């Protein structure tokens, strides 16, 4: 979306004689993503959950090994 908005703005301002680049804008309302509320929980909670959720740990010594047999001590 940001690229599409940048290209539209480039065409409006320069016709087909422009290059595409990115830079920070002084007025956030002029940014390509100005329409997107990056602090709205509906837009960001999934990412936070995905990056802070449970991690699977792989034991390199057991990788590819058959499961260990259960013993009476494990019960």
CORTA-V910291 format. One record per residue. RES is the residue in one letter. PSI is psi in whole degrees, 0 to 359 (999 if undefined). Layout:
BEGIN
res=RES psi=PSI
res=RES psi=PSI
END
This chain:
BEGIN
res=X psi=318
res=X psi=320
res=X psi=316
res=X psi=317
res=X psi=321
res=X psi=320
res=X psi=316
res=X psi=316
res=X psi=320
res=X psi=317
res=X psi=316
res=X psi=320
res=X psi=331
res=X psi=8
res=X psi=223
res=X psi=15
res=X psi=71
res=X psi=159
res=X psi=159
res=X psi=127
res=X psi=168
res=X psi=145
res=X psi=159
res=X psi=140
res=X psi=150
res=X psi=319
res=X psi=111
res=X psi=334
res=X psi=347
res=X psi=354
res=X psi=154
res=X psi=332
res=X psi=23
res=X psi=331
res=X psi=343
res=X psi=123
res=X psi=95
res=X psi=357
res=X psi=1
res=X psi=120
res=X psi=327
res=X psi=337
res=X psi=337
res=X psi=342
res=X psi=321
res=X psi=322
res=X psi=315
res=X psi=318
res=X psi=320
res=X psi=328
res=X psi=349
res=X psi=5
res=X psi=184
res=X psi=143
res=X psi=140
res=X psi=128
res=X psi=131
res=X psi=125
res=X psi=111
res=X psi=334
res=X psi=335
res=X psi=355
res=X psi=122
res=X psi=354
res=X psi=154
res=X psi=151
res=X psi=143
res=X psi=145
res=X psi=141
res=X psi=138
res=X psi=170
res=X psi=335
res=X psi=334
res=X psi=343
res=X psi=999
END
